[in-house]
Amino acid sequence: MDRPLTERVSGYARCLIKSAFKKTGSNIARAAAVLGVPRQNLSRKAKEWDII
């Protein structure tokens, strides 16, 4: 356990988002539905983390 919890959680969230985009062909609305989060929140995080 060499990384702080917040860093580990962020890394896991990135993996989940990337997986959802892969499953949905990078469709933000469908990926948000798969993840059960608002589309705006997913879009903001994906841009913040340079995923889209």
N, CA, C and O atoms as CSV, one atom per row, in Angstrom:
chain,resi,resn,atom,element,x,y,z
A,1,MET,N,N,0.838,-1.190,0.000
A,1,MET,CA,C,0.000,0.000,0.000
A,1,MET,C,C,0.874,1.241,0.000
A,1,MET,O,O,0.995,1.927,1.015
A,2,ASP,N,N,1.466,1.519,-1.110
A,2,ASP,CA,C,2.376,2.643,-1.197
A,2,ASP,C,C,1.736,3.909,-1.757
A,2,ASP,O,O,2.363,4.968,-1.765
A,3,ARG,N,N,0.491,3.809,-2.227
A,3,ARG,CA,C,-0.189,4.992,-2.758
A,3,ARG,C,C,-1.355,5.371,-1.852
A,3,ARG,O,O,-1.976,4.499,-1.243
A,4,PRO,N,N,-1.660,6.673,-1.759
A,4,PRO,CA,C,-2.803,7.107,-0.944
A,4,PRO,C,C,-4.124,6.576,-1.521
A,4,PRO,O,O,-4.225,6.292,-2.714
A,5,LEU,N,N,-5.108,6.452,-0.666
A,5,LEU,CA,C,-6.410,5.929,-1.070
A,5,LEU,C,C,-7.015,6.734,-2.210
A,5,LEU,O,O,-7.525,6.146,-3.163
A,6,THR,N,N,-6.974,8.050,-2.142
A,6,THR,CA,C,-7.589,8.869,-3.191
A,6,THR,C,C,-6.959,8.596,-4.550
A,6,THR,O,O,-7.652,8.586,-5.568
A,7,GLU,N,N,-5.656,8.377,-4.570
A,7,GLU,CA,C,-4.974,8.077,-5.830
A,7,GLU,C,C,-5.401,6.708,-6.363
A,7,GLU,O,O,-5.576,6.536,-7.569
A,8,ARG,N,N,-5.565,5.755,-5.479
A,8,ARG,CA,C,-5.991,4.416,-5.884
A,8,ARG,C,C,-7.423,4.429,-6.398
A,8,ARG,O,O,-7.736,3.762,-7.384
A,9,VAL,N,N,-8.293,5.184,-5.738
A,9,VAL,CA,C,-9.690,5.288,-6.165
A,9,VAL,C,C,-9.769,5.960,-7.533
A,9,VAL,O,O,-10.525,5.517,-8.397
A,10,SER,N,N,-9.004,7.013,-7.734
A,10,SER,CA,C,-8.988,7.697,-9.027
A,10,SER,C,C,-8.516,6.761,-10.135
A,10,SER,O,O,-9.074,6.762,-11.232
A,11,GLY,N,N,-7.506,5.976,-9.856
A,11,GLY,CA,C,-7.007,5.016,-10.842
A,11,GLY,C,C,-8.061,3.986,-11.206
A,11,GLY,O,O,-8.208,3.626,-12.373
A,12,TYR,N,N,-8.794,3.513,-10.208
A,12,TYR,CA,C,-9.857,2.544,-10.456
A,12,TYR,C,C,-10.980,3.179,-11.278
A,12,TYR,O,O,-11.509,2.555,-12.199
A,13,ALA,N,N,-11.340,4.410,-10.948
A,13,ALA,CA,C,-12.385,5.116,-11.694
A,13,ALA,C,C,-11.971,5.294,-13.151
A,13,ALA,O,O,-12.796,5.122,-14.049
A,14,ARG,N,N,-10.718,5.634,-13.397
A,14,ARG,CA,C,-10.223,5.768,-14.776
A,14,ARG,C,C,-10.391,4.460,-15.538
A,14,ARG,O,O,-10.826,4.458,-16.689
A,15,CYS,N,N,-10.048,3.359,-14.902
A,15,CYS,CA,C,-10.190,2.047,-15.545
A,15,CYS,C,C,-11.649,1.753,-15.882
A,15,CYS,O,O,-11.951,1.256,-16.967
A,16,LEU,N,N,-12.544,2.058,-14.960
A,16,LEU,CA,C,-13.968,1.832,-15.202
A,16,LEU,C,C,-14.478,2.682,-16.358
A,16,LEU,O,O,-15.238,2.200,-17.199
A,17,ILE,N,N,-14.064,3.939,-16.401
A,17,ILE,CA,C,-14.500,4.839,-17.469
A,17,ILE,C,C,-13.967,4.364,-18.814
A,17,ILE,O,O,-14.710,4.323,-19.795
A,18,LYS,N,N,-12.695,4.008,-18.869
A,18,LYS,CA,C,-12.111,3.511,-20.122
A,18,LYS,C,C,-12.836,2.255,-20.594
A,18,LYS,O,O,-13.104,2.103,-21.786
A,19,SER,N,N,-13.150,1.368,-19.677
A,19,SER,CA,C,-13.863,0.141,-20.022
A,19,SER,C,C,-15.260,0.448,-20.563
A,19,SER,O,O,-15.695,-0.158,-21.542
A,20,ALA,N,N,-15.958,1.382,-19.929
A,20,ALA,CA,C,-17.299,1.756,-20.389
A,20,ALA,C,C,-17.240,2.382,-21.776
A,20,ALA,O,O,-18.099,2.106,-22.614
A,21,PHE,N,N,-16.242,3.218,-22.029
A,21,PHE,CA,C,-16.101,3.811,-23.359
A,21,PHE,C,C,-15.806,2.741,-24.402
A,21,PHE,O,O,-16.317,2.804,-25.520
A,22,LYS,N,N,-14.998,1.775,-24.046
A,22,LYS,CA,C,-14.672,0.690,-24.976
A,22,LYS,C,C,-15.927,-0.112,-25.318
A,22,LYS,O,O,-16.146,-0.462,-26.478
A,23,LYS,N,N,-16.750,-0.401,-24.310
A,23,LYS,CA,C,-17.975,-1.179,-24.511
A,23,LYS,C,C,-19.009,-0.431,-25.339
A,23,LYS,O,O,-19.807,-1.047,-26.045
A,24,THR,N,N,-18.997,0.900,-25.252
A,24,THR,CA,C,-20.044,1.697,-25.905
A,24,THR,C,C,-19.553,2.438,-27.141
A,24,THR,O,O,-20.267,3.286,-27.676
A,25,GLY,N,N,-18.353,2.132,-27.598
A,25,GLY,CA,C,-17.825,2.839,-28.767
A,25,GLY,C,C,-17.584,4.304,-28.487
A,25,GLY,O,O,-17.755,5.144,-29.371
A,26,SER,N,N,-17.190,4.617,-27.278
A,26,SER,CA,C,-16.896,5.991,-26.829
A,26,SER,C,C,-18.111,6.909,-26.825
A,26,SER,O,O,-17.971,8.128,-26.928
A,27,ASN,N,N,-19.301,6.331,-26.705
A,27,ASN,CA,C,-20.523,7.123,-26.610
A,27,ASN,C,C,-20.708,7.551,-25.153
A,27,ASN,O,O,-20.932,6.716,-24.276
A,28,ILE,N,N,-20.612,8.849,-24.905
A,28,ILE,CA,C,-20.650,9.351,-23.527
A,28,ILE,C,C,-21.984,9.048,-22.848
A,28,ILE,O,O,-22.000,8.618,-21.694
A,29,ALA,N,N,-23.090,9.262,-23.535
A,29,ALA,CA,C,-24.405,9.034,-22.923
A,29,ALA,C,C,-24.591,7.566,-22.552
A,29,ALA,O,O,-25.077,7.258,-21.464
A,30,ARG,N,N,-24.209,6.663,-23.447
A,30,ARG,CA,C,-24.359,5.232,-23.152
A,30,ARG,C,C,-23.384,4.788,-22.067
A,30,ARG,O,O,-23.737,3.981,-21.207
A,31,ALA,N,N,-22.159,5.312,-22.103
A,31,ALA,CA,C,-21.172,4.968,-21.073
A,31,ALA,C,C,-21.660,5.440,-19.705
A,31,ALA,O,O,-21.502,4.734,-18.709
A,32,ALA,N,N,-22.248,6.623,-19.656
A,32,ALA,CA,C,-22.783,7.143,-18.396
A,32,ALA,C,C,-23.902,6.241,-17.882
A,32,ALA,O,O,-23.996,5.981,-16.682
A,33,ALA,N,N,-24.749,5.766,-18.793
A,33,ALA,CA,C,-25.829,4.865,-18.393
A,33,ALA,C,C,-25.268,3.549,-17.855
A,33,ALA,O,O,-25.760,3.027,-16.855
A,34,VAL,N,N,-24.241,3.015,-18.514
A,34,VAL,CA,C,-23.601,1.776,-18.058
A,34,VAL,C,C,-23.031,1.954,-16.656
A,34,VAL,O,O,-23.150,1.066,-15.812
A,35,LEU,N,N,-22.414,3.104,-16.415
A,35,LEU,CA,C,-21.777,3.367,-15.124
A,35,LEU,C,C,-22.762,3.850,-14.061
A,35,LEU,O,O,-22.452,3.834,-12.870
A,36,GLY,N,N,-23.951,4.279,-14.494
A,36,GLY,CA,C,-24.947,4.775,-13.547
A,36,GLY,C,C,-24.617,6.145,-12.988
A,36,GLY,O,O,-24.897,6.437,-11.825
A,37,VAL,N,N,-24.014,6.989,-13.830
A,37,VAL,CA,C,-23.651,8.351,-13.417
A,37,VAL,C,C,-24.229,9.349,-14.416
A,37,VAL,O,O,-24.504,8.984,-15.559
A,38,PRO,N,N,-24.418,10.600,-14.004
A,38,PRO,CA,C,-24.888,11.613,-14.941
A,38,PRO,C,C,-23.875,11.832,-16.077
A,38,PRO,O,O,-22.664,11.818,-15.855
A,39,ARG,N,N,-24.386,12.030,-17.275
A,39,ARG,CA,C,-23.543,12.229,-18.453
A,39,ARG,C,C,-22.587,13.391,-18.268
A,39,ARG,O,O,-21.422,13.298,-18.658
A,40,GLN,N,N,-23.056,14.485,-17.680
A,40,GLN,CA,C,-22.205,15.656,-17.488
A,40,GLN,C,C,-21.016,15.342,-16.583
A,40,GLN,O,O,-19.898,15.785,-16.843
A,41,ASN,N,N,-21.259,14.581,-15.528
A,41,ASN,CA,C,-20.166,14.215,-14.611
A,41,ASN,C,C,-19.134,13.345,-15.315
A,41,ASN,O,O,-17.930,13.545,-15.155
A,42,LEU,N,N,-19.610,12.380,-16.093
A,42,LEU,CA,C,-18.694,11.505,-16.822
A,42,LEU,C,C,-17.883,12.303,-17.830
A,42,LEU,O,O,-16.672,12.112,-17.947
A,43,SER,N,N,-18.535,13.183,-18.547
A,43,SER,CA,C,-17.839,14.010,-19.535
A,43,SER,C,C,-16.761,14.861,-18.876
A,43,SER,O,O,-15.643,14.960,-19.383
A,44,ARG,N,N,-17.094,15.468,-17.760
A,44,ARG,CA,C,-16.133,16.326,-17.052
A,44,ARG,C,C,-14.915,15.524,-16.581
A,44,ARG,O,O,-13.778,15.955,-16.772
A,45,LYS,N,N,-15.151,14.365,-15.971
A,45,LYS,CA,C,-14.043,13.533,-15.486
A,45,LYS,C,C,-13.198,13.010,-16.646
A,45,LYS,O,O,-11.970,12.989,-16.560
A,46,ALA,N,N,-13.841,12.595,-17.713
A,46,ALA,CA,C,-13.101,12.067,-18.862
A,46,ALA,C,C,-12.207,13.148,-19.472
A,46,ALA,O,O,-11.076,12.869,-19.871
A,47,LYS,N,N,-12.710,14.366,-19.542
A,47,LYS,CA,C,-11.892,15.473,-20.058
A,47,LYS,C,C,-10.776,15.821,-19.079
A,47,LYS,O,O,-9.642,16.067,-19.489
A,48,GLU,N,N,-11.093,15.841,-17.802
A,48,GLU,CA,C,-10.106,16.158,-16.765
A,48,GLU,C,C,-8.941,15.168,-16.791
A,48,GLU,O,O,-7.787,15.548,-16.589
A,49,TRP,N,N,-9.255,13.900,-17.043
A,49,TRP,CA,C,-8.234,12.849,-17.041
A,49,TRP,C,C,-7.723,12.533,-18.446
A,49,TRP,O,O,-7.021,11.539,-18.634
A,50,ASP,N,N,-8.064,13.362,-19.433
A,50,ASP,CA,C,-7.618,13.183,-20.826
A,50,ASP,C,C,-7.972,11.807,-21.387
A,50,ASP,O,O,-7.168,11.181,-22.077
A,51,ILE,N,N,-9.174,11.352,-21.085
A,51,ILE,CA,C,-9.644,10.074,-21.618
A,51,ILE,C,C,-10.338,10.298,-22.956
A,51,ILE,O,O,-10.285,9.448,-23.844
A,52,ILE,N,N,-10.993,11.459,-23.092
A,52,ILE,CA,C,-11.632,11.793,-24.374
A,52,ILE,C,C,-11.015,13.050,-24.930
A,52,ILE,O,O,-11.406,13.508,-26.004
